[in-house]
């Protein structure tokens, strides 16, 4: 199983969508939130994804298609 840490940055209109739940269910990924914050203008989540590489890639592509910015994080960040 592969692990990848990413920073998700999103606008408030997306905050009501179950993005992390869907990553787990639809893409068979284990998700672990390390830190998060949300304001009226934007939100961000430091998220660790664990699963098969192709599922992680598909999940990230889906998140991007929803309008979420995805930036990679180093393992220790």
C-alpha positions as CSV (number, residue, x, y, z in Angstrom):
1,X,0.0,0.0,0.0
2,X,1.2,3.4,-0.9
3,X,0.8,6.6,1.2
4,X,0.7,10.2,0.0
5,X,0.2,13.4,1.9
6,X,-1.5,16.3,0.1
7,X,-2.9,19.7,0.9
8,X,-6.4,20.3,-0.4
9,X,-7.4,23.9,-0.8
10,X,-11.1,24.7,-1.7
11,X,-13.6,27.5,-1.9
12,X,-16.6,27.6,0.5
13,X,-19.2,26.4,-2.1
14,X,-17.4,23.0,-2.1
15,X,-17.3,22.7,1.7
16,X,-20.8,21.1,1.8
17,X,-19.7,18.2,-0.5
18,X,-18.5,15.0,1.1
19,X,-15.1,15.0,-0.6
20,X,-13.1,13.0,1.9
21,X,-15.9,10.5,2.4
22,X,-16.1,10.0,-1.3
23,X,-12.4,9.5,-1.6
24,X,-12.6,6.6,0.9
25,X,-15.7,5.0,-0.5
26,X,-15.4,5.5,-4.3
27,X,-11.7,5.1,-4.6
28,X,-11.1,2.6,-1.7
29,X,-8.6,4.9,0.1
30,X,-7.9,5.2,3.8
31,X,-7.9,8.9,4.7
32,X,-6.3,10.6,7.7
33,X,-6.7,14.3,8.3
34,X,-3.6,15.8,9.9
35,X,-4.7,19.4,10.1
36,X,-7.5,21.6,8.6
37,X,-8.9,25.1,8.7
38,X,-11.9,26.8,7.1
39,X,-13.0,30.4,6.8
40,X,-15.8,32.1,4.9
41,X,-13.5,32.6,1.9
42,X,-11.5,29.3,1.7
43,X,-10.6,26.1,3.5
44,X,-7.6,23.7,3.5
45,X,-7.0,20.2,4.7
46,X,-3.7,18.3,5.1
47,X,-4.7,14.8,4.2
48,X,-2.9,11.5,4.0
49,X,-4.2,9.0,1.5
50,X,-3.4,5.3,1.7
51,X,-4.1,2.7,-0.9
52,X,-3.1,1.4,-4.3
53,X,-1.2,4.0,-6.4
54,X,-3.7,3.9,-9.2
55,X,-6.6,4.5,-6.8
56,X,-4.7,7.4,-5.2
57,X,-4.1,9.0,-8.6
58,X,-7.7,8.5,-9.6
59,X,-8.9,10.0,-6.4
60,X,-6.7,13.0,-6.8
61,X,-7.8,13.5,-10.4
62,X,-11.5,13.4,-9.2
63,X,-10.8,15.9,-6.4
64,X,-9.2,18.3,-8.9
65,X,-12.2,17.9,-11.3
66,X,-14.4,19.1,-8.4
67,X,-12.4,22.4,-8.3
68,X,-10.2,21.6,-5.4
69,X,-6.5,22.5,-5.6
70,X,-4.2,19.6,-4.6
71,X,-0.6,20.2,-3.6
72,X,1.8,17.4,-2.6
73,X,3.3,17.5,0.9
74,X,6.5,15.9,2.1
75,X,6.0,13.0,4.5
76,X,7.2,15.0,7.5
77,X,5.2,18.1,6.9
